[in-house]
């Protein structure tokens, strides 16, 4: 809507409009939202060229500006330079806007540095003749610096590879159609293939994963049979063999070390006396007692685990992919989440789910909450004193490293790709939290995001518990 309205902005309101745009660009927004804001700003500055230098140069000199916002302004400035209609205006923009942009080539922020490399290379490639015309007015050292920089950006392998991956960001903008409905709905980054792959590639990947899973199943069956046979071989070891199994002094926590087997009889074929039989029966009774104690101990341990669960509930009713659900179940069990909500409990019977979850579903409390019942479920939890936290990038989301989780927290996860629906965010979520990102790709996998958030909640609770213990 704002892209269409850009042609109706007149001089009497343009400063107020651009002020609002700057506020929006400074906030956290989804990449698709920022793209429309950037397009709108470019169209405004092309229509009112004198504003570009007056407003963009001070922003570039503001060293406290957020890096994500600077990436947008570099994109805006480069397009203003490239698409200025008059040669005189283009030269003026080049002189005023290019020098402060050059400094961002040294930025530690990956996204800002990458965009600057791409945009500076594009400006050099298309407008080098203008720089050459003015070369007589520039000191020779400046000319040599620009020449070497242009050559490096053009020929360096890493820069070239980076351009291939993100050059679509520049290609989608056309000043003649970007403010019209056809341009808005067709000239999007997604159409360039930047965030998607052909279906044929996905099919090949899926076939490969299925083959690997099948090989893994066969390998596990084979390993199980081998271990069983080796166990039988130990028990049937022939008399006179000098081999002896020595237990390792150190071992992985996941492995239970095998106890040294006591000899059940003095030798193969020997006849037991009454004393031997009595001793053997006594040892068997002792083993039975030990087994019963172990069972009781395991029950007590399981009950302790249930009682020590955290007041954290993860709602994954919108998550559809089985690997993500299985991974979430495993993560929730490892960090003792108080519960996991899924849309359909039948998923725990899926073979792929079981392979990834490794029995975690037997230990973490799970509940079925269909997607259409999410709002009622979240509102009920709010009434019970829980704070509902949406893991989503929004205009007002809080960075994860700045957010303090309440002890009683419900974490809501969105759908793969689409995220959390707007109505859920507005009606059932107390606050949205996002994970700060430094790269170009716009979001993390939903299971990875959830795992990071669950761990940060756990870390904060551990620190809080440790501080309370220290004060006592």
PyMOL commands that set and color helices and strands:
alter all, ss='L'
color gray80, all
select helices_A, chain A and resi 2-8+14-26+31-47+49-60+67-83+87-106+110-133+135-137+140-155+157-166+168-171+181-186+189-192+199-235+274-307+322-334+345-349+351-357+360-362+371-383+400-402+422-428+446-471
alter helices_A, ss='H'
color red, helices_A
select strands_A, chain A and resi 312-315+339-342+366-368+387-391+398-399+409-412+431-434
alter strands_A, ss='S'
color yellow, strands_A
deselect
rebuild
show_as cartoon
